Amino acid sequence: MNAAITTFEADLAREDHAADTLRLLDAYSADPMGDGHPLSDRARRDLIPGLRKHPTTHVFLAHADGDAVGLAICFLGFSTFAARRLLYVMDFFVQPTHRGRGIGKRLMDTIAARAREFGCCRLTLEVQENNHHARRIYAAAGFEQAVYVPEAGVGLCMHKPL
């Protein structure tokens, strides 16, 4: 029997939503396609207060039969070339025991609908090259490798730790 799946924007002022967000992000961090180890004590302590304070935070949860099994943490940004908002999907995770049941698709559909309400021109995200399962979900949701000017090649994600 298929579980009843619901997806919605979380309210981090609610203790249950905050606890689900922390628990799922910790599981994602420990996942080989996340950071490979659980969140640090500092991150566990500071995550929810930091997300609450950050003005562009939008957290989405997926429930299966009332249990939180999926998470997306997103931030509003701005596309200078389009002169419109964009929504950056920072973290996207479905518990391994619930994968392959359409939860990721439902979660991504909810995110896209909310981004349209914000007037966003696009969703953006990063994914590890070898995360084939996630890449299939993202491709099915309409994501593609960023190419701005074909002659310049594909867009690359880079970072500089501080």
C-alpha positions as CSV (number, residue, x, y, z in Angstrom):
1,M,0.0,0.0,0.0
2,N,1.3,3.4,-0.9
3,A,1.8,6.0,1.8
4,A,-0.1,9.2,1.7
5,I,2.5,11.8,0.6
6,T,2.2,15.5,1.3
7,T,4.6,18.3,0.6
8,F,4.5,21.8,2.0
9,E,6.6,24.8,3.0
10,A,7.7,24.4,6.6
11,D,7.3,26.9,9.4
12,L,10.5,26.9,11.4
13,A,8.7,28.7,14.3
14,R,7.0,25.3,14.8
15,E,9.1,23.0,16.9
16,D,8.0,19.9,14.9
17,H,9.0,21.5,11.6
18,A,12.3,22.7,13.1
19,A,13.0,19.3,14.5
20,D,12.2,17.5,11.2
21,T,14.4,19.9,9.4
22,L,17.4,19.3,11.7
23,R,16.9,15.5,11.7
24,L,16.6,15.3,7.9
25,L,19.5,17.6,7.2
26,D,21.7,15.6,9.7
27,A,20.7,12.4,7.8
28,Y,21.6,14.1,4.5
29,S,24.9,15.3,5.8
30,A,25.8,11.8,6.9
31,D,24.8,10.4,3.4
32,P,27.7,9.6,1.0
33,M,26.1,12.1,-1.4
34,G,25.9,14.7,1.3
35,D,28.9,15.5,3.4
36,G,29.7,11.9,4.3
37,H,29.4,12.6,8.1
38,P,26.7,13.9,10.5
39,L,26.4,17.6,11.2
40,S,28.9,19.0,13.7
41,D,27.6,20.0,17.2
42,R,28.0,23.6,16.2
43,A,26.0,23.2,13.0
44,R,23.3,21.3,14.9
45,R,23.1,24.1,17.5
46,D,23.1,27.0,15.0
47,L,21.2,25.6,12.0
48,I,17.6,26.4,12.9
49,P,18.3,29.8,14.5
50,G,20.5,30.7,11.5
51,L,17.8,29.6,9.0
52,R,15.2,31.6,11.0
53,K,17.3,34.7,10.9
54,H,18.2,34.5,7.2
55,P,15.7,36.6,5.3
56,T,15.4,34.5,2.1
57,T,15.1,31.0,3.7
58,H,12.4,28.7,2.4
59,V,12.3,25.2,3.8
60,F,10.1,22.5,2.3
61,L,9.2,19.1,3.9
62,A,7.7,15.9,2.4
63,H,5.7,13.6,4.7
64,A,4.7,10.0,4.0
65,D,1.9,8.9,6.3
66,G,2.6,11.9,8.6
67,D,6.4,11.2,9.0
68,A,8.9,13.7,7.6
69,V,10.9,11.8,4.9
70,G,12.0,14.6,2.5
71,L,13.6,18.0,2.9
72,A,14.6,20.9,0.7
73,I,16.3,24.0,2.0
74,C,16.1,26.9,-0.5
75,F,17.1,30.6,-0.7
76,L,15.8,33.4,-2.8
77,G,18.4,35.0,-5.0
78,F,18.4,37.4,-7.9
79,S,19.3,36.9,-11.6
80,T,21.0,40.1,-12.7
81,F,20.7,39.3,-16.4
82,A,17.0,38.5,-16.2
83,A,16.4,41.2,-13.5
84,R,14.2,38.7,-11.6
85,R,14.3,36.5,-8.6
86,L,15.5,32.9,-8.7
87,L,15.2,30.2,-6.1
88,Y,18.4,28.3,-5.2
89,V,17.9,24.7,-3.9
90,M,20.7,24.4,-1.4
91,D,19.8,21.0,0.1
92,F,17.5,18.3,-1.3
93,F,17.1,15.0,0.4
94,V,14.7,12.1,0.6
95,Q,15.4,9.3,3.1
96,P,16.9,6.3,1.4
97,T,14.1,4.0,2.6
98,H,11.5,6.2,0.8
99,R,13.3,6.8,-2.5
100,G,11.8,5.6,-5.7
101,R,8.2,6.5,-4.6
102,G,7.9,9.9,-6.3
103,I,8.5,11.9,-3.1
104,G,11.4,13.8,-4.7
105,K,9.3,14.7,-7.7
106,R,6.4,15.9,-5.5
107,L,8.9,17.9,-3.4
108,M,10.4,19.5,-6.5
109,D,6.9,20.3,-7.9
110,T,6.1,22.1,-4.6
111,I,9.3,24.1,-4.8
112,A,8.7,25.1,-8.4
113,A,5.1,26.2,-7.7
114,R,6.3,28.4,-4.8
115,A,9.1,29.9,-7.0
116,R,6.5,30.8,-9.6
117,E,4.5,32.5,-6.9
118,F,7.6,34.5,-6.0
119,G,8.0,35.5,-9.7
120,C,11.2,33.6,-10.1
121,C,12.8,33.1,-13.5
122,R,14.4,29.8,-12.6
123,L,15.4,27.3,-10.0
124,T,19.1,26.5,-9.6
125,L,20.9,23.8,-7.7
126,E,24.2,21.9,-7.5
127,V,24.6,18.1,-7.7
128,Q,27.6,15.9,-7.4
129,E,28.6,14.5,-10.8
130,N,28.4,10.9,-9.6
131,N,25.0,11.3,-7.9
132,H,23.2,9.6,-10.7
133,H,19.9,9.0,-8.8
134,A,19.5,12.7,-8.0
135,R,20.6,13.8,-11.5
136,R,17.8,11.6,-12.9
137,I,15.2,13.3,-10.6
138,Y,16.5,16.7,-11.5
139,A,16.5,15.9,-15.3
140,A,12.9,14.6,-15.0
141,A,12.0,17.9,-13.3
142,G,13.4,19.9,-16.2
143,F,16.9,20.7,-14.9
144,E,19.8,20.7,-17.3
145,Q,23.4,21.6,-17.3
146,A,23.7,25.4,-17.4
147,V,24.9,26.8,-20.8
148,Y,24.7,30.5,-21.1
149,V,26.7,31.0,-24.3
150,P,27.3,27.7,-26.2
151,E,30.7,28.8,-27.4
152,A,31.8,29.3,-23.7
153,G,30.9,25.7,-22.7
154,V,28.9,24.6,-19.7
155,G,28.6,26.4,-16.4
156,L,30.7,25.0,-13.6
157,C,30.0,25.3,-9.9
158,M,33.0,26.5,-7.9
159,H,33.6,27.5,-4.3
160,K,36.3,28.9,-2.1
161,P,36.2,27.9,1.6
162,L,36.7,30.7,4.0
